[in-house]
């Protein structure tokens, strides 16, 4: 079983920055593919993919965050960091850490990010 623990959410003004972190622990036979999803507070909204960082170091972002978000990892510690810049109210959501390892998907509990003046 793999556990994911997020940290770093909070309230930030439009145009500001915030960094989310996620630590993966548990028994893993291979290096996980890690990333982030988010779910907006709008009723009926679905969980949206945000970013992925592969074990080989390839980074992929959804179009709405390209150029504003960065994703880094410490493979030895199975941690990842989502640096979010130029935040807008549309980025307000619960952000979920995600890991795909040993053929299974895992999600963290989520951390709230609110962008508001």
C-alpha positions in Angstrom: 0.0 0.0 0.0 1.2 3.5 -0.9 0.4 6.6 1.1 0.5 10.1 -0.3 0.6 13.2 1.9 0.2 16.7 0.5 1.2 20.0 2.1 1.5 23.6 1.1 -2.1 24.6 0.2 -3.7 27.9 1.4 -5.0 31.3 0.4 -3.1 33.4 -2.1 -3.9 36.6 -4.0 -4.3 36.7 -7.8 -0.9 36.8 -9.4 0.8 35.2 -6.4 2.7 31.9 -6.1 2.3 28.8 -4.0 4.2 25.5 -3.8 2.5 22.2 -3.1 4.5 19.2 -1.9 3.7 15.5 -1.8 5.6 12.7 -0.1 5.0 9.1 -1.1 5.7 6.3 1.3 5.0 2.6 1.5 6.2 -0.5 -0.3 7.0 0.3 -4.0 8.7 -2.2 -6.3 9.4 0.5 -9.0 9.8 4.3 -9.1 6.4 5.9 -9.2 5.1 8.2 -11.9 3.8 11.1 -10.0 1.7 14.2 -10.6 -1.3 16.3 -9.6 -5.0 16.5 -10.2 -7.4 19.2 -9.1 -11.1 19.6 -8.5 -12.8 23.0 -8.6 -15.5 23.9 -6.1 -18.1 24.3 -8.8 -20.9 21.8 -8.3 -20.6 18.9 -10.7 -17.0 19.6 -11.5 -14.8 16.6 -12.2 -11.3 15.9 -11.1 -9.0 17.4 -13.7 -5.5 16.3 -14.6 -2.9 19.0 -14.0 0.6 17.7 -14.4 2.7 14.5 -14.6 6.4 13.9 -14.0 7.7 10.5 -15.2 10.5 8.6 -13.6 12.6 9.5 -16.6 12.1 13.2 -15.8 9.6 14.1 -18.5 7.1 16.7 -17.5 3.7 17.2 -18.9 1.1 19.9 -18.1 -2.4 20.6 -19.0 -2.7 23.6 -21.3 -4.3 25.9 -18.8 -1.2 25.9 -16.5 1.6 25.7 -19.1 4.2 28.4 -18.6 2.9 29.1 -15.0 3.4 25.8 -13.1 6.6 23.8 -12.6 7.0 20.3 -11.3 10.1 18.9 -9.7 10.9 15.7 -7.8 13.4 14.1 -5.5 13.2 10.5 -6.8 15.4 9.2 -3.9 12.8 10.5 -1.4 9.7 10.0 -3.6 8.7 13.5 -3.1 7.4 16.0 -5.7 6.8 19.8 -5.6 4.3 21.7 -7.7 5.4 25.3 -8.0 2.4 27.4 -9.1 3.0 31.0 -10.3 0.8 33.7 -11.7 -2.2 32.2 -10.0 -5.7 33.2 -11.0 -9.1 32.6 -9.3 -9.7 29.8 -11.9 -6.9 27.9 -10.2 -9.0 27.6 -7.0 -9.5 23.9 -6.3 -8.6 21.0 -4.1 -5.3 19.7 -5.4 -4.7 16.0 -5.2 -1.3 14.3 -5.3 -1.3 11.3 -7.6 1.1 8.4 -8.1 1.0 5.4 -10.4 3.2 2.6 -9.2 3.2 -1.1 -9.5 0.1 -1.0 -11.8 -2.1 1.0 -9.4 -3.3 4.5 -9.0 -3.1 6.3 -5.7 -4.4 9.7 -4.6 -3.7 11.8 -1.6 -6.4 13.4 0.6 -6.1 16.7 -1.2 -5.1 20.2 -0.2 -7.1 23.3 -0.7 -5.8 26.2 -2.9 -7.8 29.4 -2.9 -6.9 32.3 -5.1 -8.8 35.4 -4.0 -8.2 39.0 -3.2 
